[in-house]
Amino acid sequence: MLILLFIFGFTLLISLVAMMRVKSTYAKYSNVLAASGYTGSEAAAQILEAAGIHDVEIVEHEELLGDHYDPIHKRLVLSAQNFRGSSAAALGVSAHECGHAIQHKIAYAPLQWRMAAVGVTNFASQIVIWLPLIGMFTGLLSSYTGVLIMALGWGVIMAFNLVTLPVEFDASRRAKLILGQMGFIKQGEEATAVRRVLDAAAWTYVAAFITSLVYFLWHLLPLLTGRGDEH
């Protein structure tokens, strides 16, 4: 029990640290205005146009740092701060999401794998949440079976988070390159701001992977050592 509490505390801590780092870095570099004067939505529109992408809608929403690319509905969703803002941070986040749209267009393999795994990952996420409660209150599953299913569930989540890493790092790489090439940001403070915002965001995905890996190993090791019935 103490080990499980330690694992919970450790994974919670790294997730909180990663999220706090994103928010503080974004807040800091939201004050660095891009000399080009473009807003995030304007830059995104031009990036998509230059990439030959004409079927992706750019929409605004109110959730701070809830920016994402929706490959199912072909929408690039930007928070109001990034949609309307002209800071280096806003341009960096907007270009990053454009990077995902470009990945989709060229059928970037890790993104294709990630899209294909969304359904099974959502199912696995429900399993790891509800199975312990079901097992605790019904006693329908043996300890071994419960641990095996939990290991499989966390294994799916871990694999999904692992595939997410190259998807996110590649989108950030594309964003940094495109912003410079198209003249949206200048070298120096602006380029540094973009790099630090995107690098900070990347650590949230690293934290998610570490969390899922730790829980996967926690459930897998008893099975490998023959102690599954004692878990």
C-alpha positions as CSV (number, residue, x, y, z in Angstrom):
1,M,0.0,0.0,0.0
2,L,2.8,2.4,0.8
3,I,4.5,1.7,-2.5
4,L,1.2,2.4,-4.3
5,L,0.8,5.7,-2.4
6,F,4.3,6.7,-3.4
7,I,3.6,5.9,-7.0
8,F,0.4,7.9,-6.9
9,G,2.2,10.8,-5.3
10,F,5.1,10.7,-7.7
11,T,3.0,10.6,-10.8
12,L,0.7,13.3,-9.6
13,L,3.7,15.5,-8.8
14,I,5.4,15.2,-12.2
15,S,2.1,15.9,-13.9
16,L,1.5,19.0,-11.7
17,V,5.0,20.3,-12.3
18,A,4.7,19.8,-16.0
19,M,1.4,21.7,-16.1
20,M,2.6,24.5,-13.9
21,R,5.7,24.8,-16.1
22,V,3.5,25.1,-19.2
23,K,1.3,27.8,-17.6
24,S,4.1,29.9,-16.3
25,T,6.2,29.7,-19.5
26,Y,3.1,30.6,-21.6
27,A,2.3,33.5,-19.3
28,K,5.8,34.8,-19.5
29,Y,6.2,34.7,-23.2
30,S,2.7,35.9,-23.9
31,N,4.2,39.3,-23.2
32,V,6.7,39.0,-26.0
33,L,4.9,40.5,-29.0
34,A,5.9,39.3,-32.5
35,A,7.2,42.1,-34.6
36,S,5.3,40.7,-37.6
37,G,2.0,41.7,-36.0
38,Y,0.2,38.6,-37.1
39,T,-2.4,37.0,-34.8
40,G,-2.4,33.3,-34.2
41,S,-5.4,32.7,-36.4
42,E,-3.9,34.8,-39.2
43,A,-0.6,32.9,-39.1
44,A,-2.4,29.6,-39.0
45,A,-4.4,30.5,-42.0
46,Q,-1.3,31.4,-44.0
47,I,0.5,28.3,-42.8
48,L,-2.3,26.0,-43.9
49,E,-2.6,27.8,-47.2
50,A,1.1,27.4,-47.9
51,A,0.9,23.7,-47.1
52,G,-2.0,23.3,-49.6
53,I,-4.5,22.6,-46.9
54,H,-7.9,24.2,-47.7
55,D,-10.4,22.0,-45.9
56,V,-9.4,22.7,-42.3
57,E,-11.5,25.3,-40.4
58,I,-9.9,27.5,-37.8
59,V,-12.2,28.1,-34.8
60,E,-11.9,30.0,-31.6
61,H,-12.8,28.7,-28.1
62,E,-12.5,30.0,-24.6
63,E,-10.5,27.3,-22.8
64,L,-7.0,28.5,-22.0
65,L,-4.4,26.2,-23.4
66,G,-7.1,23.9,-24.8
67,D,-5.7,24.3,-28.3
68,H,-5.8,21.2,-30.5
69,Y,-6.2,19.9,-34.0
70,D,-9.4,17.8,-34.6
71,P,-8.6,15.4,-37.4
72,I,-12.1,13.9,-37.5
73,H,-13.9,17.2,-38.1
74,K,-10.9,18.9,-39.8
75,R,-10.8,21.8,-37.3
76,L,-7.9,23.7,-35.8
77,V,-9.2,24.9,-32.4
78,L,-7.4,27.8,-30.8
79,S,-8.0,29.4,-27.5
80,A,-9.1,33.1,-27.6
81,Q,-5.6,34.2,-26.4
82,N,-3.9,32.4,-29.3
83,F,-6.6,33.0,-31.9
84,R,-6.5,36.8,-31.4
85,G,-3.1,37.3,-29.8
86,S,0.0,38.3,-31.6
87,S,2.6,37.2,-29.0
88,A,5.4,34.8,-29.8
89,A,3.6,32.3,-27.6
90,A,0.3,32.6,-29.5
91,L,2.1,32.1,-32.8
92,G,4.1,29.1,-31.5
93,V,1.0,27.3,-30.3
94,S,-1.0,28.1,-33.4
95,A,1.8,26.9,-35.7
96,H,2.2,23.7,-33.6
97,E,-1.5,22.9,-34.2
98,C,-0.9,23.6,-37.9
99,G,1.9,21.0,-37.7
100,H,-0.7,18.4,-36.8
101,A,-2.8,19.4,-39.7
102,I,0.2,19.0,-42.0
103,Q,1.0,15.6,-40.4
104,H,-2.6,14.6,-41.2
105,K,-2.3,15.7,-44.8
106,I,0.9,13.8,-45.5
107,A,-0.3,10.7,-43.5
108,Y,2.5,11.0,-40.9
109,A,2.7,7.4,-39.6
110,P,2.8,8.1,-35.8
111,L,-0.3,10.4,-36.1
112,Q,-2.1,7.6,-38.1
113,W,-1.3,5.1,-35.4
114,R,-2.5,7.5,-32.7
115,M,-5.8,8.2,-34.5
116,A,-6.4,4.5,-35.0
117,A,-5.7,3.8,-31.3
118,V,-8.1,6.5,-29.8
119,G,-11.1,4.1,-29.4
120,V,-9.2,1.3,-27.7
121,T,-7.3,3.8,-25.5
122,N,-10.5,5.4,-24.3
123,F,-11.9,1.9,-23.5
124,A,-8.6,1.1,-21.6
125,S,-8.9,4.3,-19.7
126,Q,-12.4,3.4,-18.4
127,I,-11.1,-0.1,-17.5
128,V,-8.3,1.1,-15.3
129,I,-10.7,3.5,-13.5
130,W,-13.6,1.2,-12.9
131,L,-12.1,-2.3,-12.7
132,P,-10.5,-1.8,-9.2
133,L,-13.9,-0.7,-7.8
134,I,-15.7,-3.5,-9.5
135,G,-13.2,-6.1,-8.2
136,M,-13.3,-4.5,-4.7
137,F,-17.1,-4.5,-4.3
138,T,-18.1,-7.7,-6.2
139,G,-15.2,-10.1,-5.9
140,L,-16.0,-11.5,-9.3
141,L,-12.4,-11.4,-10.5
142,S,-9.5,-13.3,-9.0
143,S,-6.5,-11.2,-8.1
144,Y,-4.5,-12.6,-11.0
145,T,-7.2,-11.8,-13.5
146,G,-7.7,-8.3,-12.2
147,V,-3.9,-7.6,-12.3
148,L,-3.7,-9.0,-15.8
149,I,-6.5,-6.9,-17.1
150,M,-5.1,-3.8,-15.4
151,A,-1.7,-4.5,-16.9
152,L,-3.2,-4.8,-20.3
153,G,-5.2,-1.6,-19.8
154,W,-2.2,0.4,-18.7
155,G,-0.1,-1.2,-21.5
156,V,-2.5,0.2,-24.1
157,I,-2.5,3.7,-22.5
158,M,1.3,3.6,-22.2
159,A,1.7,2.6,-25.9
160,F,-0.7,5.4,-26.9
161,N,1.3,8.0,-24.9
162,L,4.5,6.6,-26.4
163,V,3.2,7.1,-29.9
164,T,2.0,10.6,-28.9
165,L,5.6,11.7,-28.2
166,P,6.9,11.7,-31.8
167,V,3.6,13.3,-33.0
168,E,4.0,16.2,-30.6
169,F,7.8,16.7,-31.0
170,D,7.4,16.6,-34.8
171,A,4.6,19.2,-34.8
172,S,6.8,21.5,-32.6
173,R,9.8,21.0,-34.9
174,R,7.6,21.9,-37.9
175,A,6.2,25.0,-36.1
176,K,9.6,26.4,-35.2
177,L,10.9,25.9,-38.8
178,I,7.8,27.3,-40.5
179,L,7.5,30.4,-38.3
180,G,11.0,31.4,-39.1
181,Q,10.8,30.5,-42.8
182,M,7.6,32.4,-43.4
183,G,8.8,35.5,-41.4
184,F,6.2,35.3,-38.6
185,I,8.9,35.5,-35.9
186,K,12.4,36.9,-35.8
187,Q,15.6,35.2,-34.5
188,G,16.5,36.1,-31.0
189,E,13.9,36.8,-28.3
190,E,10.9,35.8,-30.4
191,A,12.4,32.5,-31.6
192,T,13.5,31.7,-28.0
193,A,10.0,32.4,-26.7
194,V,8.5,30.0,-29.3
195,R,11.0,27.3,-28.5
196,R,10.5,27.5,-24.7
197,V,6.7,27.5,-24.9
198,L,6.6,24.5,-27.1
199,D,9.3,22.7,-25.2
200,A,7.4,23.3,-21.9
201,A,4.2,21.9,-23.5
202,A,6.1,18.8,-24.7
203,W,6.9,17.9,-21.1
204,T,3.2,17.4,-20.3
205,Y,3.3,14.5,-22.8
206,V,6.5,13.2,-21.4
207,A,4.9,13.3,-17.9
208,A,1.8,11.4,-19.2
209,F,4.0,8.7,-20.7
210,I,6.0,8.3,-17.5
211,T,2.8,8.0,-15.5
212,S,1.4,5.3,-17.7
213,L,4.7,3.5,-17.8
214,V,5.0,3.4,-14.0
215,Y,1.5,2.0,-13.6
216,F,2.0,-0.5,-16.4
217,L,5.1,-1.8,-14.7
218,W,3.4,-1.8,-11.3
219,H,0.8,-4.3,-12.6
220,L,3.1,-6.2,-14.9
221,L,5.9,-7.1,-12.5
222,P,3.8,-9.3,-10.2
223,L,2.7,-11.3,-13.3
224,L,6.3,-11.8,-14.4
225,T,7.5,-12.7,-10.9
226,G,4.6,-15.0,-10.2
227,R,3.1,-12.8,-7.4
228,G,0.0,-11.8,-9.3
229,D,-2.3,-13.4,-6.7
230,E,-0.7,-11.4,-4.0
231,H,-1.0,-8.0,-5.7
